[in-house]
């Protein structure tokens, strides 16, 4: 795998009391990665939104589903056993649902035979493509 440059900006996260999907609560009170930070959020700061520096980490990912956003197709995954960074950041990321861009996910699947609920440990960092944020493999 080629050595890829890490995104050097900050990543937005938002605190949700709960998230519902199809009438079912799928996430209880927790921080989640925001897919984008538009002008509304920039002009109207919200106490439930925090920007964190992009720090590389090692984590196990398990793919949950895929979706189409405003301008990108992406995969939704959950992080576990986060390591390789400061412990408070690792605790912050533990159990978090994250976005992985379709192009990065294809590389992950092919290089790690990631099918049928299998999980894998990867060296990750957030990246930005256009206005959208997601994870990518680095190193």
Secondary structure, DSSP 8 states (H G I E B T S, - for coil): --------SEEEEEEEEEEEETTEEEEEEEEEE-SB--HHHHHS--TTEEEEE---EEEEEEEEEEEE-SS-EEEEEEEEEEESS-HHHHHHHTT-EEEEEHHHHHHHHHHHT--TT--EEEEEEEEEETTEEEEEE--
